Amino acid sequence: MALTSLDRKLIAWSAAFVISQANIARLLGPVAPRVAEIQTARSARSYRAILAGMSDSDIARYRSHYYPDFVHPFIYAVALRTGARRLAELTPLSPATQAVLAAAPVISAAGDYAENVVGLHLLSHRDHITDVTVRATTVVSVTKWVLGLGALGYLSQGYVRFWAGKLRS
């Protein structure tokens, strides 16, 4: 099976995603686990406690990840949408499934952008950390993860089934 133009785009966007994710992980270093804690905080008190437990250098590391994370959502949204388009070429997908696989990465990326703007703002304006802001941001974060990882999971199982079928035949 020869590579198509869409295969090459999928490979390129997937590689860009891996490089972008690795760069963000490199910037975060030892504060990487704090990302999940902050994104799933349930109250202003817990959000502030997480930040208070970080040193000034930890906060600087944490802040530094936001800037490449303003490009990262675009990359993963394009990679997921490209993967969905290619899977639809390889296997029959219902129009509803295709619509969900097209929309989920875009909504996820939009949520990621909103989360980044709020997170960066709250780092500089801790007096704006409220229960309402934290809970709303957590809902956006969890929704972003569910949509992004859900699309990735669906695509992964679709490709595994496709290639397993090719190997059997």
N, C-alpha and C positions, 0 to 999 in steps of 0.2 A: 504494500500500500504506500503510494507516494505521498509526500507531504504536500498539503494544499496551502494556498495563501493564508487561509484562516488558521491552519495548524501552526504556521510560522508566527503569525500574530499572537496566537495563544501561548506559544513557547516564549516569545519575547516578553509579553506582559506578565507571564508567570515568573520569569527570571527577574524582571523588574520588581515584582512583588517581593520575592525572596531577598533581593538585595536591599530593598527599602526596609523590610522588616528586620533584617540583620543590622542595618545601620541604626534603627531606632533602639534595638536591644543593646547595641554597643554604647550608644549615648546614655541609656538608662543605667547600664551596668548593674551594680548591686541594689539599686532602687527599683528595678523592674517589678518585683512583687507588689510594690506600693500602687502600681497602676490599677491592678485588679481591686485592691482594697478601696482605693479612692472611687473607682467607677461603680462600686457596689455598696458604697456607704449608705447607711439608712437614716442618718440624722446629721445635723450640723455639728453636734458634739463629737460624733465619731469621726467626721471629716476633719474637724479641727485637730482632734487627737492624732490622727494619722500625720497631718502636716507638722504638728508639734514634735512628733517623734523623729522627725527628719532634721539632720544638721543643715547648716547653710550650704555646704557643698552638695548634700543630697538634694536640696531644693533646686540648686543651680542645675544639677544633672536632670532632675525631673522637668524643669522648665525647658531645658534644651531639646527635649524630645518633641515638644509641641511643634517646632518649626518644620522639621521634615514630616511630621504627622499632618501637616496641611497639604501635602502632596500625596501621601500614602493612601488615603481613601479613594482618590481618583484612580490610582494605579490598581487597587484591588477591585474596584467597581468595573473597570474596563476588562481586567483579567477574567472576572467571573462572568460578565456578559459575553465575552468572546468565547469562553468555555461553554456557555449555554447555547450560543449559536452553533458552535461546532457539534455539540452533542445532538442538537436537533437535526443536523445534517446526517448524522450517523444512525440515529435511532428515532422511531416515531415518538414525538412528544405532543400531547394535546395542546391546543391553543391556550388553554388556561394555564397549563404548566409553563409554557413558553412565556406567557405574560408575567407570571410570578417570578420566573428566573431572570427576566429582564428588569423587573421593578425592584426586587429585593436588594440587589447590590447598590442601586441608586439611593434607595431609602436608607440603607445602612450607611453609605458614605455621607449622606446629608446629616444623619444623626451624629456621625463621627465629627463632622465639621462643627456642628452645634456644641457638642461635648467639648471639643478643643477650645472653642472661643470662651465658653463658660469657665472651663478649668483654668485657662490662662488668666482670665479676669479674676477668678477667686484667689489665685496665688498672690496677686498684687493688691487685692481688696478683701482681706479676710473678714472685714466687718460685713460684707455682703453674703457671707456664708450663712444661709438660713435653712431650716428644715425643708421648706417648700422648694428652694433652689436645689438642694442636695437630692431630695427625693425625685424631683422632676428630671434632673440630670442622670440619676441612677436608672430611671425608667428608660430614658433615651439610650443609655449605655447598654443596658441589658437587651433592649430591642435591637440595637445595632448588632450586637454579638449574635443574637438568635437569627437574624436575617442573613448576615454574612456567613456565619458558620453553617446555617441551614442550607443555603445555596451551595456552599462548598461540599457539604455532605451529600446533597442530592446529586450534584455533578460527579462526585467521586464514585458513588455507587453506580451511577449510569455508565461511566467509563469502564469501571471494573466489569460490569455485566457485559458491556459491548466487547471488551477484549477477551473475556473468558469465553464468550460465544465464538469469537474468531479462532481462539486456540482449540476449541472442541471440534470445529469444522475443518 
